[in-house]
Amino acid sequence: MNIHSTAVVDPKAELDSTVIVGPYSVIEAGVKIGANTRVEAHAVVSGPTTIGENNYIGSFAVVGGPPQDLSYNGEPTELHIGNNNQIREYASIHRGTPHGAGVTSIGNDNLLMAYTHVAHDCKIADHVIMANVATLAGHVEVGTRASIGGLVAIHQFCRIGPFAYIGGVSGISLDVPPYVILAGTRNRTRISGINKVGLKRNGFTRETINKLEDAFKIIFRSPNLLMKDAIEQAKNELGDCEEVMELVRFFESSKRGVVKRTTED
C-alpha cells in the first residue's frame, strides 16, 4: 500500500513494509531499504545499494548509479547509506569502484541538498551538510559535522576534516584541516581561522577552542618556522588537548598536502 501504482520496483529489491515509494520512481534489483524511508517521485535507486532507516530521498535523485570511471567494467560494487539522512532533489550518489575498495559510504544524519554529487568511493561521516550543487570527486573523505557550501568543488582524493566549514563557490584541491573556516577559488583558497561558532554550537568548551586557536597560530602564523617544526611545537605545547592532536595527526597523515594559506598571507 506504500508503493505508488506507477512506481517500478524490481522483485529482487528488499524494502521494509514501512518504506514509501512515490510515483514513477524506480527501485532496481540489489537494493535494500530500511524502515520508514521515503523515496519521492521520479527518483532512481540502483544496486547493489543498502539504505538504512528514516532516510528521505528527494524527487529525481539518482542513488547507487554506476561510477563515472572509464576503468569501471560493470563489477558489483556497492553504496552504503546509514540512517536519518536527507538526500534532496536531483542529488546523485554513485557506487564504488574495484580499485577504491568497492564501496561508497554515507553515515548518519547527513543533509545533502539539491543537485549535490557524491562520486565513487567517497566516504562521508555523520552530521555532514552539503549545500546546493556541492560536488565531491572520487575518493573524497568528509569528516563528522563538516559543512560544505553551495557550488563547492572538491578534487579527488581530498580529505575534509571534522568540523571544517567551507564557504560557497570554493575550489578545493588539497586537504582541509579539521576545525577551520575556509573559502576561495582553487588558486586563492584561504583559511580565515578556527570555526569558533560551529564549535560552540556543538558543545566544545572555551578551553578547547582557545587551545585550538593557539595551535592555529603556531601552525599557520609562524613565518619563521618550517611547517614540520610548527606542527612539532603545537604538539609539544598543546599535546594535552585531543582536538589539537587530531589537527596534528591530520597534517601528519596527509598525502595530497594541506591547505596552508590564511587571510594574512
N, C-alpha and C positions, 0 to 999 in steps of 0.2 A: 504493500500500500504506500510505501515511502518512495517508490521509484516511478517517475512520470512515464506515462504510456509511450511517449516519443523518445525516451532515452534508450540507448543501446548498451546493454550490459552483457558481456560475454559470460556464458555459463561457468567458465573456469575461474572467473573472478570471485573473491570471497569477501562479502560485505556483511557486517553486523546487521542485525534486523532493525536497528535504530538509525542506520545511515539514510540520509535523504539525498536523492539524485534528481536534479532538475531537468526541465525539458531539453531535448536534443543533445544532451551530454552523452559522452562515450566512455565506458569503462572497459578496458581490454583485459584479456587473459593475463594471469600472473599478478594481478592487483589484489592486495588485501587492505581493507579499510576497517578501522575500529569504530567503536560505539560513538554515537552522537556526532558524527562527522557529516557535514553538509557539502554537497557538490552542486554548484549552481548551474544554470542553463548554459549549454554550449561548451562546457569545459570538457577536456580530454585527459584521461588518466591512463597511461600506458604502463606495462610491466616489463620485467619484474619490479614492482614497487610495493613497499609496505608503509601504510599510513596509520598512525595511532588514533587516539580518541580525541573527541571535541575539537576537531580541526574544521576550518572553513576554507573552501576552495571557490574562488570567485568565477564569474562568467568569463568564458573564453580563455581561461588559464590552460596551459599545457604542462602537465605534470608527469614526469617519468619518460619523457621522449628520449630517443636515441641521442647520444652525444654528437656534437658538431665537431668531429675529429676525423680527418681524412684517413687515419690508420684504423678506424673502427670498422669491423667487418661482421657486424651482427652478433657479436658474442653476448651471452646472457648476463650483462652487468646489471647493477641494482641502484635503486633510490630508496633511502630510509628516511621517513619523516616521523617525528615524535608526536607529542600531544599538545593541544591548545594553541596551535599555530593558525594565523590568518594569512592566507595566500590570496591576494586580491586580483582584480580583473586583469586579464591579459598577461599575467606573470608566466614565466617559462622556467622550468627546472628540469635539467637533464640528468640521466643516469651516468654512472661512472664509465671508465674505460679499463681494459685489461692491464694497461701499463700504469694505471693510477690506483691500484688496489681494488678496482672494480666497483666502487661504491661512492655515490654522492650522499651526504648525510646532513640532515637538518634536525636540530634538537627540539626543545620545547619552548612554548610561549613566545614565539617569534612573530613579528609583523613584517610581511613582505608586501609592500604597497603595489599599486597598479604598474604594470609594464616592467617590473623588476625581472632580472635574469640571473639565474644561478647555473653556471656551466658545469660540465662534467668534473667529477672528483672533488668538488668543493666540500668543505666541512664548516657548517655554521653551528655554533654552540647554542646557548639558551638566551632568551630575552633580548635578541638582536632586533634592531629596527633598520629596515632598508626602505628609504623613501622612494617616491615615484621615479622610475626609469634608472634606478641604480643598477649597475651591471658588474657581475663577477665573472672574470675569465676562468679558465680551467685551473683546478688545484689550489684555489684560494682558500685560506683558513680565516674564519672570523671568530673572535673570542666573545665570551659572555658579556652581554649588555653593551656591546659596541653599537654605535649609531652611525649610519651611512646616509648622507644627504642625497637629495634628488639629483639625477643626471651625473652621478659619480661613476667613473670607470676605473676598475681595478685590474691591473695586469696579472697575468697568470703566475702562479706560484707565490704571490704575495701573502703576507700574514697581516691581519689586523688585530692588534692586541685588545684584551678585555677592557671595557670602559672607555675605549677611544671614541672620539667624536670627529667625524669627517664632514666638513661643510660642503654644501651643494656645488655642483659643477667642478669638482676636483678631479684631477687625473693622478692616479696612484701607480707608481712603478717600483716602489721599494716598500719594505715592511714598515708598518705604522706602529710605534711603540704603545704599550698599554697606558691608559690614564691621561692621554694628551688630547688637545684640540688641534686640528689640522685643517687647512684649506688651501686651495690654489690649483692652477693648471699644472700639467705634467712637469714643466721645467721651472715652475715658480711656486712649487708647493712649500708651504711654511707651517711650522708648529708655533702656535701662539702661547702655549703654556699648558699647565695641568688642567684637566676638566673638573674644576672645583665644584661647579653647580651639579654636574652629574654625580660626582662622588658624594656630595652632601645628600642628594635625593636618595641615594642608595645606602645611606646609613654609615658611611665612613666617618670616623672620629676626626676632630680637628687636629689631634696629634698626628694621625696618619697622613692627613692631607698636607700638613706642614712639612713632614719628612719627605713626602713625595715632591713637594716644591723645592726643598733643599737639594734633593737628588737631581731634579731637573736642572737647577742652576749649575751644579757641578758638571753634569754630563753635557749640557747643551751650551752653557755660557761661561766656559773656562777656556779662553782663547790661548792660554799658554800651556794647555795640556793636550797631549795626544788623546784620541778617543779611548784607547785601551787603558791609558793611565787615569782618565777621568772616571771610567767605569770602575776601576780598581779602587779609586778614592771613595766613590759613593758606597762601594761595598764595605770598605773598612770603617767609614764614619757612620753609616746608616744601616749596617747589615742586620741590626736587631729588628728591623721592620720588614715583615714578609712581603708587603707590597713593593717596597723598594727592591728587594731581592728578585721579585718577579720581573720588574723592569730590567734589572741587571741581566737576569737569565735570558730575557728576550733578545737583548743585544748579543749576548754570547752565543746564542743558538741560531742567529740569522744567517741564512745562506745567500740571500739576494742583496743584503745590506739594508740599513735602516735609514729612514728619512731623518736628516740631522739639521736641516736649515731651520732657523727660527726667524721671527719677525724682526729680530735685532741684527740679523746678519747683513 
